[in-house]
């Protein structure tokens, strides 16, 4: 039988973990003739009893393993740590809040075992239950990424997917510090089959990705997997330089040919302020890329493990 590793990033999931474990045990019973399991719980320095629950699970059943970070390194680092610790022939990533339905793994396994693809990935059919503004911004983000990136980042894509060991090893070779996991999955390639499912609300607790963090995460993804913003900044700069040249010609013509000297302090200030704002915007775009380069060249570890088993 094949071995399946289930990687579960966790942060303050003391209420959701018992519910998840119940569902996982049902899943394991249903698949007992097809596969064996190891479950790797990655604690991102939770502030509640998440780690205590993990330790109890491991003490009771050794197929439950845990990794605990020294501080909160983010979900993407948790995923990387879990993938690195996994030993299964197939590896899946699953959220602790049951928004990724564990029973879907049965269908994923059947398809992947056929050998026609290297990854079975889940995507949401809709964002039912999410705030309207958050849902709209997410849709815009995916549409923008599809336009400006050379890699397919599917709208509604989840981190929930079942991968072959070959694909997992390829993902682990991507060692950048600033990680955007969905982009990394797309970049490494491999044939991926998508499964759509109805969106589910969290089983317990609150979302760990507030709006400001979601926007920051989206910006990180754009900077990490597209250079179009830099090209756009250059194009805007050239357009405004050309417009300034034309405007200069018009002013010179009015002054020396038509002898028409027009005072325009207010309009001049508006143009200057707009120009300065545009320059700062372009510098900000460039700064995002420089900041990411700065973080990468330091080569700091993606995470620090405080304890594990």
C-alpha positions, 0 to 999 in steps of 0.5 A: 500500500502507498503511504499518504502524508497529510500536512496541516498548518495550524495557528490557534486551532484548539477548537477546530483540531478535535473536529478535524481529527474526528473526520480524519479518523473516519477517512483513515477507516474508509481508506484502510485497504488502500493506503497508510497515513502519517499526519504532520501537524505544524504549529505556527507558535499558537497562543492557545492550547493547539500544541498541547492537543498535538502532543496528546494526539502524538502520545495516543497515536504515533501516526500523528506527528507535530512540529512547533515553531519558535515564533509565527513564521507564516502559513507558507513556511508551515507548509514548507516545513511539513512537506520537508518532514513528510515521508509519504509516497503521496503528500497532501496539504489540508487546513485545520478548519475543515474548509478543505473537506477530508473526504475529497481525498478519497477521490483525489487518491483514486485519480492520482493512483492512475498515474495520469497526472502528478497532482490533484488540486482542489478549487472552490466553485464559489466563495459562499459565506465570505464577506462580499468585499473580500470575495470581490478582491480575491477574484480581482487578484486571480484575474490580475495574476492570470493576465500578468503571470506566465504561470497558471494560478487558478481562481479559487485555488486552495493549498489543498492538493494531493501530490506525488513525491516527485512533485513534492521534491520539486517544490522543496527545491524552491528555497526562497525565503519569501514564499507564495505557495500557490505560485510555487505549485504553478511554477514547478509545473507537473500535470495537475487535475483540478477538482471543484467543490462547494465552499465550506465555512470554518468548523470553529474559530476565526480566520487567521488571514485578516484583510490587511494580511491578505492584501500583503500576501497578494502583493507578495505573490504579484512581486514574486511571480511577475515582472509586469509591474516593473514594465508598467512603471517604465511604460508610464514613465515614458508616456509622461516624459513624452507628454512633458516634451509635447507640453514643453514644445507647446509652451515654447511655441506660445511664448516665442511665436504667439507671444502668449504668456499665460499665468497658471500657478494652480494648474502647474501645482496640480501637474507637479503634485500629480507628477510627484505622486506618480514618481513615488508610485513607481519608486514604491513598485521598484521598492517592493522588488528591492525589498524582496531581493533584500530579504532573499539575499540574507538567506535567513532560515524559513523557520526555526523549530522549537520542538518536534516529534 
